[in-house]
Amino acid sequence: MEISQIYNCLIKIIFLIIPLILSVAYLTFFERKIIGAMQLRKGPNVTGPYGLLQPIADALKLIFKEIIIPEKADVKLFLAAPVITFITALGGWAVIPITSEFVISDINIGLLYLIAISSIGVYGIIIAGWSSQSIYAFLGSIRSAAQMISYEIVIGLCLLSVITVHQSINLREIVINHASITWHSQILLIPVSIIFFIAILAETNRHPFDIPEAESELVAGYHVEYSSTLFAMFFLGEYANMIIMSALLVLCFFGGWMPPFNINFLHIIPDFIWFFSKVSIIIFMFIWIRASLPRYRYDQLMSLGWKKLLPISFILFIIIAITERINY
């Protein structure tokens, strides 16, 4: 790789990572504001004008807190766990195309890379629970691993349907091909997108599937023994995962940076605005569901994944595969 290519890659990383970290920080603020409005509360409104400095205050509070390591913990693994979670959450953005031109690495196996790196994030959670030497943390990590592995299968089947329709695992090509797929393929992908959205709610441990972090049963789950910047890394990783899964949903099912229905005169609006607008709508749905629905029991969560979503997504995949084969 030439020096100029390395510099271009570093510039892209900086332009992506800095806004992403700021977005994660302020996503917590907007989540609290939106949930407050839905529940007839004000939300954060003291720190700074309209409460806009609240995420900065929260970050400073976490940074200056003491890092407490349990006496019997495996120190190396205890410190490594949040780093693994945070790095895997950011690493997926290497293949996410923001526009047709802006992507850090436009590899042909981008979708496969995303599935692989999201699976690695489970190790951070398991290591966190085990290294803490706490039964509450370990129980939370086991629950979370079982949940994530279960719903990764559903996500994989949904993505197989997308690959079958678009005949590609390159994310940029999937978006470009979106406007040219047949109308019946678009109709068949609608229920797949709904199942995919439900699955990523569980995959990111979000409400109503946030059982690994349920305070009443588990005292905060797998990260109960963490404090200060180590806890902040878990927190940032969770919200970064929420954003990247929303971006993946937009890229695979809703045309990425393309305007709705690929209407010509809407192309005057820059591509990245369309992309971030669609991602913002999906994130708003995450928050809306958190404010509206009660938490599932663990047996209900596993039953939903294995007995309902998995068979339905498999049947849809078979139908899509047969339809595409007939058309081919």
KAJO-V548608 format. One record per residue. N is the residue number from 1. RES is the residue in three letters. PSI is psi in whole degrees, -180 to 180 (* if undefined). OMEGA is omega in whole degrees, 0 to 359 (* if undefined). Layout:
N;RES;PSI;OMEGA / N;RES;PSI;OMEGA
//
This chain:
1;MET;132;181 / 2;GLU;161;181 / 3;ILE;-42;181 / 4;SER;-38;178 / 5;GLN;-38;177 / 6;ILE;-45;178 / 7;TYR;-43;179 / 8;ASN;-40;179 / 9;CYS;-42;179 / 10;LEU;-39;179 / 11;ILE;-43;178 / 12;LYS;-42;180 / 13;ILE;-44;181 / 14;ILE;-45;181 / 15;PHE;-19;179 / 16;LEU;-47;188 / 17;ILE;-43;183 / 18;ILE;-51;175 / 19;PRO;-33;180 / 20;LEU;-46;180 / 21;ILE;-40;177 / 22;LEU;-38;179 / 23;SER;-41;178 / 24;VAL;-43;181 / 25;ALA;-46;184 / 26;TYR;-14;173 / 27;LEU;-38;177 / 28;THR;-37;179 / 29;PHE;-49;182 / 30;PHE;-32;176 / 31;GLU;-46;180 / 32;ARG;-36;179 / 33;LYS;-46;183 / 34;ILE;-45;179 / 35;ILE;-38;177 / 36;GLY;-44;180 / 37;ALA;-39;180 / 38;MET;-28;181 / 39;GLN;18;177 / 40;LEU;44;173 / 41;ARG;171;182 / 42;LYS;-27;185 / 43;GLY;-168;180 / 44;PRO;124;182 / 45;ASN;15;184 / 46;VAL;-47;186 / 47;THR;105;181 / 48;GLY;173;179 / 49;PRO;126;182 / 50;TYR;17;180 / 51;GLY;16;187 / 52;LEU;-18;179 / 53;LEU;4;182 / 54;GLN;-45;178 / 55;PRO;-37;178 / 56;ILE;-42;177 / 57;ALA;-42;178 / 58;ASP;-42;180 / 59;ALA;-45;179 / 60;LEU;-40;178 / 61;LYS;-45;181 / 62;LEU;-39;182 / 63;ILE;-41;185 / 64;PHE;-2;173 / 65;LYS;156;179 / 66;GLU;139;173 / 67;ILE;113;182 / 68;ILE;124;179 / 69;ILE;124;180 / 70;PRO;147;186 / 71;GLU;-41;185 / 72;LYS;7;183 / 73;ALA;153;170 / 74;ASP;104;193 / 75;VAL;-46;183 / 76;LYS;-47;180 / 77;LEU;-36;179 / 78;PHE;-40;180 / 79;LEU;-30;184 / 80;ALA;-31;187 / 81;ALA;-53;180 / 82;PRO;-29;178 / 83;VAL;-44;179 / 84;ILE;-46;181 / 85;THR;-44;183 / 86;PHE;-44;183 / 87;ILE;-42;180 / 88;THR;-33;178 / 89;ALA;-36;180 / 90;LEU;-30;185 / 91;GLY;-29;180 / 92;GLY;-25;182 / 93;TRP;-9;180 / 94;ALA;-27;184 / 95;VAL;6;180 / 96;ILE;116;178 / 97;PRO;115;178 / 98;ILE;-42;173 / 99;THR;-177;178 / 100;SER;-20;182 / 101;GLU;-32;188 / 102;PHE;102;172 / 103;VAL;136;184 / 104;ILE;-47;181 / 105;SER;107;182 / 106;ASP;72;183 / 107;ILE;154;184 / 108;ASN;-20;181 / 109;ILE;38;184 / 110;GLY;-42;181 / 111;LEU;-41;178 / 112;LEU;-40;177 / 113;TYR;-43;180 / 114;LEU;-43;178 / 115;ILE;-42;182 / 116;ALA;-47;185 / 117;ILE;-30;176 / 118;SER;-30;177 / 119;SER;-31;180 / 120;ILE;-29;180 / 121;GLY;-24;178 / 122;VAL;-34;182 / 123;TYR;-39;179 / 124;GLY;-41;181 / 125;ILE;-45;179 / 126;ILE;-45;181 / 127;ILE;-39;179 / 128;ALA;-46;181 / 129;GLY;-41;183 / 130;TRP;-43;184 / 131;SER;-21;180 / 132;SER;-21;183 / 133;GLN;38;177 / 134;SER;132;182 / 135;ILE;-33;179 / 136;TYR;-46;180 / 137;ALA;-41;182 / 138;PHE;-42;177 / 139;LEU;-42;178 / 140;GLY;-40;181 / 141;SER;-39;178 / 142;ILE;-45;177 / 143;ARG;-46;183 / 144;SER;-43;180 / 145;ALA;-45;179 / 146;ALA;-41;180 / 147;GLN;-47;184 / 148;MET;-42;179 / 149;ILE;-41;180 / 150;SER;-46;185 / 151;TYR;-16;173 / 152;GLU;-32;178 / 153;ILE;-43;177 / 154;VAL;-44;178 / 155;ILE;-42;179 / 156;GLY;-41;178 / 157;LEU;-39;177 / 158;CYS;-42;179 / 159;LEU;-31;174 / 160;LEU;-37;176 / 161;SER;-42;178 / 162;VAL;-44;180 / 163;ILE;-40;180 / 164;THR;-40;180 / 165;VAL;-45;187 / 166;HIS;-13;179 / 167;GLN;39;180 / 168;SER;150;172 / 169;ILE;16;173 / 170;ASN;121;187 / 171;LEU;-36;180 / 172;ARG;-40;179 / 173;GLU;-36;179 / 174;ILE;-44;180 / 175;VAL;-45;181 / 176;ILE;-38;181 / 177;ASN;-11;187 / 178;HIS;-40;183 / 179;ALA;-18;186 / 180;SER;-2;180 / 181;ILE;155;185 / 182;THR;160;184 / 183;TRP;-35;181 / 184;HIS;-30;175 / 185;SER;-40;177 / 186;GLN;-40;179 / 187;ILE;-43;180 / 188;LEU;-28;180 / 189;LEU;-15;180 / 190;ILE;-53;177 / 191;PRO;-30;177 / 192;VAL;-41;180 / 193;SER;-36;178 / 194;ILE;-45;178 / 195;ILE;-40;179 / 196;PHE;-42;180 / 197;PHE;-44;178 / 198;ILE;-41;181 / 199;ALA;-39;180 / 200;ILE;-24;171 / 201;LEU;-45;179 / 202;ALA;-38;181 / 203;GLU;-35;181 / 204;THR;10;180 / 205;ASN;40;181 / 206;ARG;157;178 / 207;HIS;138;9 / 208;PRO;17;182 / 209;PHE;27;183 / 210;ASP;43;183 / 211;ILE;-38;178 / 212;PRO;-17;181 / 213;GLU;17;184 / 214;ALA;115;187 / 215;GLU;-38;186 / 216;SER;-34;181 / 217;GLU;-36;193 / 218;LEU;3;181 / 219;VAL;50;176 / 220;ALA;-2;171 / 221;GLY;-148;191 / 222;TYR;-21;181 / 223;HIS;25;184 / 224;VAL;-31;183 / 225;GLU;2;184 / 226;TYR;150;179 / 227;SER;174;174 / 228;SER;-138;186 / 229;THR;-26;179 / 230;LEU;-42;175 / 231;PHE;-39;180 / 232;ALA;-36;179 / 233;MET;-39;174 / 234;PHE;-43;182 / 235;PHE;-46;178 / 236;LEU;-39;179 / 237;GLY;-41;180 / 238;GLU;-45;181 / 239;TYR;-33;176 / 240;ALA;-38;176 / 241;ASN;-39;179 / 242;MET;-42;181 / 243;ILE;-43;184 / 244;ILE;-35;177 / 245;MET;-36;175 / 246;SER;-40;178 / 247;ALA;-40;179 / 248;LEU;-40;177 / 249;LEU;-43;180 / 250;VAL;-42;182 / 251;LEU;-39;186 / 252;CYS;-30;189 / 253;PHE;-20;188 / 254;PHE;23;170 / 255;GLY;11;175 / 256;GLY;-121;183 / 257;TRP;-2;180 / 258;MET;145;175 / 259;PRO;160;181 / 260;PRO;132;180 / 261;PHE;16;178 / 262;ASN;38;180 / 263;ILE;130;190 / 264;ASN;-48;187 / 265;PHE;-15;178 / 266;LEU;-8;179 / 267;HIS;-10;177 / 268;ILE;-23;175 / 269;ILE;132;183 / 270;PRO;147;184 / 271;ASP;-42;185 / 272;PHE;-26;178 / 273;ILE;-41;176 / 274;TRP;-43;182 / 275;PHE;-51;183 / 276;PHE;-28;176 / 277;SER;-45;179 / 278;LYS;-43;178 / 279;VAL;-40;179 / 280;SER;-37;178 / 281;ILE;-43;179 / 282;ILE;-42;179 / 283;ILE;-39;176 / 284;PHE;-37;178 / 285;MET;-37;173 / 286;PHE;-49;183 / 287;ILE;-41;180 / 288;TRP;-45;179 / 289;ILE;-39;179 / 290;ARG;-36;182 / 291;ALA;-13;191 / 292;SER;-36;191 / 293;LEU;148;174 / 294;PRO;161;181 / 295;ARG;141;176 / 296;TYR;152;166 / 297;ARG;160;184 / 298;TYR;-40;180 / 299;ASP;-33;177 / 300;GLN;-40;179 / 301;LEU;-49;182 / 302;MET;-36;178 / 303;SER;-43;178 / 304;LEU;-44;182 / 305;GLY;-51;187 / 306;TRP;-35;187 / 307;LYS;-17;183 / 308;LYS;-63;186 / 309;LEU;-41;181 / 310;LEU;-50;177 / 311;PRO;-40;181 / 312;ILE;-45;181 / 313;SER;-34;178 / 314;PHE;-43;178 / 315;ILE;-44;178 / 316;LEU;-40;178 / 317;PHE;-44;179 / 318;ILE;-44;180 / 319;ILE;-45;180 / 320;ILE;-42;180 / 321;ALA;-43;179 / 322;ILE;-43;181 / 323;THR;-46;181 / 324;GLU;-35;179 / 325;ARG;-43;178 / 326;ILE;-44;179 / 327;ASN;-33;181 / 328;TYR;*;*
//
